Amino acid sequence: MTAKQKVKELREKQDSELEFDRKELGQELFDLRFKSSAEGLANPNRIREIRRSVALINTILNERANGIRGASPKV
């Protein structure tokens, strides 16, 4: 999946779905960081991917909250 496809997919979701995804990714990030410091990771790039996904979700939610790019909150 390309970055543009991922953005398009995330923009189609409701705010509640994005909040849920952000919470789940945050928990996964916490677990990976903890595991990384304790024993190391097989795929350390996953931390980077999760951080970027969380940032993208935060950006989309912020755009909707502020009415940027014609976006409005999806309830």
Secondary structure, DSSP 8 states (H G I E B T S, - for coil): --HHHHHHHHHTS-HHHHHHHHHHHHHHHHHHHHHHHHT--S-THHHHHHHHHHHHHHHHHHHHHHTGGG-----
